[in-house]
């Protein structure tokens, strides 16, 4: 009885160590190979029946989910499709075929799912495994709901140039040519045809929803910021289309309080103006 308890404890400890290794990238080649084999075996049926994509068939297959994510979160469908094409090799890369991972998103301490190991920035980096490609697209949207990407969600959802440059500025990619690479793909395949403009009211509602979620994510992660990556709800820089009313709704403060906090004589504000938005 004692032996069975002892071996049970050893097994549980090994599982815990393995889980920690997944998220910290500390795993041996043998363990990584064994893990990847199990992933490949579990997905053997879909892998065996896999039909290679062309760039055009990839776009046709995933444009619907990209538009859906755009309408929910405000990420231009053209950006999502361009990143998917670029990161997954038009859906034909190893991660896309075996792990349904179309955006190269890695494991971290928040990830509770399976991992697939490949050399990338480090040896045996852990990449997230999804049940379906659509799950990868949704996780891509969720991944961007972090404080450092908050400013991007204040852009129009058909501003793919702003998003391409903003992703690089926020640290999504290290390649200095990343914005132009995305823009080239978008223009080559006319992906901006899937982007949809929104009215000011629609934009305000979408921003309120997404920025609130980003704010909550930042607070749960122990951070203080969704704007400028430093302080949440303390200051805000006015951008195109902003009004005192839209800013007041976003930060849960009245227009009169905004005017008082910033010594504003009237409702006029200018692009680039910094406003205090917390009492």
C-alpha positions in Angstrom: 0.0 0.0 0.0 2.8 2.4 0.9 4.6 1.6 -2.3 1.5 2.4 -4.4 1.1 5.7 -2.6 4.8 6.4 -3.1 4.6 5.7 -6.9 1.4 7.7 -7.1 3.0 10.7 -5.6 6.0 10.3 -7.9 3.7 10.2 -10.9 1.8 13.3 -9.7 5.0 15.1 -9.2 6.2 14.2 -12.6 3.0 15.5 -14.1 3.4 18.8 -12.2 7.0 19.1 -13.4 5.9 18.4 -16.9 3.2 21.1 -16.7 5.7 23.6 -15.4 8.2 22.7 -18.1 5.5 23.3 -20.7 5.1 26.9 -19.6 8.7 27.6 -18.9 10.2 26.0 -22.0 12.3 23.6 -19.8 11.8 20.2 -21.5 14.2 17.6 -22.8 14.3 16.6 -26.5 13.0 13.2 -25.6 10.1 14.6 -23.7 9.3 17.1 -26.5 9.5 14.3 -29.1 7.2 12.0 -27.1 4.7 14.9 -26.5 4.6 15.8 -30.2 4.1 12.2 -31.2 1.0 12.1 -28.9 -0.3 15.3 -30.5 0.3 13.9 -34.0 -1.4 10.6 -33.1 -4.5 12.4 -31.7 -4.8 14.4 -34.9 -3.7 11.7 -37.2 -7.1 11.5 -39.0 -7.1 15.2 -39.8 -3.4 15.2 -40.7 -3.9 12.2 -43.1 -6.8 13.9 -44.8 -5.2 17.3 -45.0 -5.5 19.2 -48.3 -2.9 21.9 -48.9 -4.2 25.4 -49.2 -3.3 28.0 -51.7 -3.4 31.6 -50.5 -6.7 32.1 -52.2 -8.3 29.0 -50.8 -7.0 29.9 -47.4 -8.6 33.3 -47.6 -11.9 31.8 -48.8 -11.8 29.3 -46.0 -11.2 31.8 -43.1 -12.6 35.1 -44.3 -15.9 34.4 -42.5 -14.2 33.9 -39.1 -11.9 36.9 -39.6 -15.0 39.1 -40.3 -16.7 37.7 -37.2 -13.7 38.5 -35.0 -13.6 42.0 -36.6 -17.2 42.7 -35.7 -16.7 41.4 -32.1 -13.4 43.1 -31.3 -12.6 45.7 -33.9 -9.5 44.0 -35.4 -9.6 44.5 -39.2 -10.4 41.3 -41.0 -7.6 42.1 -43.4 -5.1 42.2 -40.6 -6.3 38.9 -39.1 -6.1 37.2 -42.6 -2.8 38.7 -43.4 -1.3 37.5 -40.1 -2.8 34.1 -40.6 -1.4 33.8 -44.1 2.0 35.1 -43.0 2.4 33.2 -39.8 1.0 29.8 -41.0 2.4 29.7 -44.5 -1.1 29.9 -45.9 -2.2 27.2 -43.5 0.4 24.7 -44.7 3.0 25.2 -41.9 3.6 22.5 -39.3 1.9 24.3 -36.5 -1.2 24.9 -38.5 -1.4 21.3 -39.8 -0.6 19.5 -36.5 -1.7 22.0 -33.8 -4.3 24.1 -35.6 -2.2 27.1 -34.5 -2.4 29.7 -37.3 -0.7 32.6 -35.5 2.3 31.0 -33.8 0.9 31.8 -30.3 3.1 30.3 -27.6 2.2 28.7 -24.2 2.4 30.8 -21.1 1.4 30.4 -17.5 -2.2 31.3 -18.4 -2.5 28.5 -21.0 -4.1 25.3 -19.6 -4.3 23.4 -22.9 -1.8 21.1 -24.7 1.5 22.3 -26.1 3.5 21.4 -29.2 7.3 21.9 -29.2 9.4 23.6 -31.9 12.7 25.5 -31.9 11.9 29.2 -32.3 13.3 32.0 -30.1 14.5 29.3 -27.7 15.1 25.6 -28.0 11.9 23.5 -27.7 9.6 26.5 -27.4 6.0 25.5 -26.5 3.2 26.5 -28.9 -0.5 26.3 -28.1 -2.5 23.4 -29.5 -6.2 23.9 -30.6 -9.0 21.5 -31.4 -10.0 23.5 -34.5 -8.5 26.3 -36.6 -11.4 28.5 -35.6 -10.2 28.3 -31.9 -6.9 29.7 -33.0 -8.6 32.7 -34.6 -10.6 33.4 -31.4 -7.5 33.0 -29.2 -5.7 35.4 -31.5 -8.3 38.1 -30.8 -8.2 37.3 -27.0 -4.4 37.4 -27.1 -4.5 41.0 -28.4 -6.8 42.0 -25.5 -3.7 43.0 -23.4 -2.9 46.4 -22.1 0.0 47.0 -24.5 -2.4 46.6 -27.5 -5.1 48.8 -26.0 -4.4 51.8 -28.3 -5.0 49.7 -31.4 -8.6 49.1 -30.4 -9.2 52.9 -30.6 -8.4 52.8 -34.3 -11.2 52.4 -36.9 -11.7 48.7 -37.6 -10.9 49.3 -41.3 -7.6 51.1 -40.6 -5.3 48.2 -41.5 -2.3 50.5 -42.0 -2.7 51.8 -38.5 -3.0 48.3 -37.1 0.0 47.0 -39.0 2.2 49.7 -37.7 0.6 49.5 -34.2 1.3 45.8 -33.8 5.0 46.3 -34.5 5.1 49.3 -32.1 3.4 47.3 -29.4 6.0 44.5 -29.7 4.0 41.8 -31.5 6.9 41.1 -33.9 10.6 41.9 -33.9 11.0 42.0 -37.7 11.4 45.7 -38.5 9.6 45.1 -41.8 6.6 43.4 -40.2 4.1 46.3 -40.9 5.0 46.5 -44.6 4.9 42.7 -44.9 1.3 42.7 -43.7 0.4 45.7 -45.8 1.9 44.0 -48.9 -0.1 40.8 -48.3 -3.3 42.8 -47.8 -2.8 44.8 -51.0 -1.8 41.8 -53.0 -4.9 39.9 -52.2 -7.2 42.9 -51.8 -8.0 41.8 -48.2 -9.3 45.2 -47.2 -12.5 44.3 -49.1 -13.5 42.4 -46.0 -13.0 45.3 -43.7 -16.2 47.2 -42.7 -16.4 50.8 -41.5 -18.5 51.6 -38.4 -20.5 54.6 -37.3 -19.3 56.7 -34.4 -22.0 55.1 -32.1 -20.9 51.6 -33.1 -17.3 52.5 -32.5 -18.0 53.9 -29.1 -19.9 50.8 -28.0 -17.3 48.5 -29.4 -14.4 50.5 -27.7 -16.3 50.6 -24.4 -16.7 46.8 -24.5 -13.2 45.8 -25.6 -11.3 48.4 -23.6 -13.2 47.5 -20.4 -12.2 43.8 -21.0 -8.6 44.9 -21.6 -8.7 47.0 -18.4 -10.0 44.0 -16.5 -7.2 41.8 -18.0 -4.6 44.3 -16.9 -5.9 44.5 -13.4 -6.1 40.7 -13.1 -2.5 40.5 -14.3 -1.5 43.0 -11.6 -0.9 45.8 -14.0 -2.1 49.3 -13.8 -2.5 50.3 -17.4 -4.5 50.0 -20.6 -3.4 53.4 -22.0 0.2 54.1 -22.9 1.1 50.8 -21.0 1.5 52.6 -17.7 -1.5 54.1 -16.0 -5.1 52.9 -16.3 -7.8 55.5 -16.3 -5.6 58.4 -15.1 -5.0 60.1 -18.4 -6.1 59.8 -22.0 -4.9 61.3 -25.2 -7.6 62.6 -27.6 -7.7 60.9 -31.0 -9.7 61.4 -34.2 -13.4 61.2 -33.6 -13.3 61.6 -29.9 -15.8 63.8 -28.1 -16.1 64.7 -24.4 -19.2 62.5 -24.4 -17.6 59.5 -25.9 -14.6 59.8 -23.6 -16.9 60.2 -20.5 -18.7 57.0 -21.5 -15.5 55.1 -22.0 -14.1 55.9 -18.5 -17.4 56.1 -16.6 -17.2 59.7 -15.7 -19.6 62.6 -16.5 -18.9 65.3 -19.0 -19.1 68.0 -16.3 -16.5 66.1 -14.2 -14.2 65.8 -17.2 -14.5 69.6 -17.8 -13.8 70.3 -14.1 -10.8 67.9 -13.9 -9.2 69.5 -17.0 -10.3 73.1 -16.5 -12.1 73.1 -19.8 -14.3 76.2 -20.4 -16.4 74.4 -23.0 -16.8 71.1 -24.8 -14.0 71.7 -27.4 -11.0 69.3 -27.4 -8.2 68.8 -29.9 -6.4 65.7 -31.2 -3.3 65.0 -29.1 -4.7 66.7 -26.0 -4.1 64.8 -22.8 -7.1 64.7 -20.4 -7.2 63.5 -16.8 -10.0 60.9 -16.7 -10.1 59.9 -13.0 -11.2 61.9 -10.0 
